[in-house]
Amino acid sequence: MRHRKTGRRLGRNSSHRKAMLRNMVTSLFEHEKITTTDARAKELRKLAEKMITLGKRGTLHARRQALEVIRDKKVVAKLFERIAPRYQERNGGYTRIIKIGHRSGDNAAMSIIELVEEEIRVKPKKKTPAAKQAEPKAEAPAVEEGASEAAAAGETPAEEAEGQEAVADEQPVGEAPAEEQAEKASAEEENKD
């Protein structure tokens, strides 16, 4: 009789089953979502929730207990520093199992097991291309040349700057200045190479 025997055997002996669940919980915390069979997902949930509870404790002893199951130090560090803090206000229920149908080949019921609260990811801002950063240096001598021409004409650089602003104001809104169009064309040529 199978009275009061908990847990699924999953067609493996105890050491193989333990090793498989260790590998699966490591993958779950590394990728935050894995696809597996329903039975494995249900067994994995028990172990994963215990590991997150250890992570919430955050003590050295809890970290050592987690390292007994998850042998990868980087994954344990991720668990304690990034995953567990998300669940400080939640008492259990850290994972979700979503049934996705049956596997072709053996018709085994498949599921996705994932962590409930996803990490908030901020998209990094795009850096300006190197071509735009190099051009202001090239434009600096052009301003000096303009200043020397203005000095020859009897204008001061301030008067010349006011004249350039007036020209910029007169330009239609929809059209980009000729310098910007030239910059875009040179940037596109560099990207092609």
Residue pairs with C-beta under 8 A, 6 or more apart in sequence:
7 43
8 39
8 42
8 43
9 17
10 17
10 20
10 39
10 40
10 43
12 20
20 40
21 43
21 44
21 47
22 69
22 70
22 71
24 34
24 36
24 40
24 44
25 44
25 47
25 48
25 51
25 69
25 70
26 70
26 71
26 72
26 75
27 34
28 34
28 44
28 48
28 95
28 113
28 115
29 48
29 51
29 70
29 75
29 78
29 79
29 83
30 72
30 75
30 78
32 83
32 114
32 115
32 118
32 119
33 112
33 113
33 114
33 115
34 112
34 113
34 114
35 100
35 110
35 111
35 112
36 44
36 110
36 111
36 113
37 103
37 108
37 109
37 110
37 111
38 97
38 99
38 108
38 109
38 110
38 111
41 97
41 111
41 112
41 113
42 97
44 113
45 95
45 97
45 113
47 69
48 94
48 95
48 113
49 92
49 93
49 94
49 95
51 66
51 69
51 70
51 79
52 79
52 83
52 84
52 87
52 94
53 92
54 62
54 63
54 65
54 66
55 62
55 66
55 79
55 80
55 83
55 84
56 84
56 87
56 88
58 80
58 84
63 76
63 80
66 76
66 79
66 80
67 73
67 76
70 76
70 79
82 119
83 115
83 119
86 115
86 117
86 119
87 94
87 117
90 116
90 117
93 116
94 115
94 116
95 113
95 114
95 115
95 116
96 113
96 114
96 115
96 116
97 111
97 112
97 113
98 111
98 112
98 113
98 114
99 109
99 110
99 111
100 110
100 111
100 112
101 109
101 110
102 108
102 109
102 110
103 109
103 110
129 187
129 190
131 183
131 186
131 187
131 190
132 183
132 187
135 183
146 160
147 157
147 160
150 156
150 157
150 159
150 160
155 163
168 177
171 177
176 184
